[in-house]
């Protein structure tokens, strides 16, 4: 007869590892967003339905509504993903880190130009799609206003960094610097120069950095 030793564990459970589940959820999330972006780009915001996206990705419309709350939620998720940029570190975090990485404001501004050029090809088409839909869709208009205010908030923080640390020229206020930064990070500027005038991303990046420096430093 086998006797269980004192202090031993019967049928020990394996420690639960959630990393695999999170990775699967990330893959599903990105696949759904890719499909939604394709639909929005090809059909437009108004003509795209949750049902068509669900059919494309092979899930139910109810699942998408539960996870994202409809088309505005999907567009918000698309924008948040686009604003992260490339690589493992979010572009906004890298932007903040530029403030402490160097004491040369010109290096900081050039870094902002590079990050703007990295993010703009990803997020500008989505924001422009949302802007065009805003005139006929109250939910789209509210989301467009929300995202625009968030960009203005970040540009205000960047402007305050330049002014409070003595990097801006004499007479430049936080409000003035904020509006300059807000203008040069606008999706409309990317649309004009890159999509319509066929500038390269490198040229656009250099222009944004140089223009901000010339206007503020």
Secondary structure as GFF3:
##gff-version 3
##sequence-region A 1 217
A	DSSP	alpha_helix	19	43	.	.	.	ID=ss1
A	DSSP	alpha_helix	50	57	.	.	.	ID=ss2
A	DSSP	alpha_helix	61	68	.	.	.	ID=ss3
A	DSSP	alpha_helix	71	83	.	.	.	ID=ss4
A	DSSP	alpha_helix	91	101	.	.	.	ID=ss5
A	DSSP	alpha_helix	105	134	.	.	.	ID=ss6
A	DSSP	alpha_helix	138	164	.	.	.	ID=ss7
A	DSSP	alpha_helix	174	184	.	.	.	ID=ss8
A	DSSP	alpha_helix	187	190	.	.	.	ID=ss9
A	DSSP	pi_helix	191	196	.	.	.	ID=ss10
A	DSSP	alpha_helix	201	216	.	.	.	ID=ss11
###
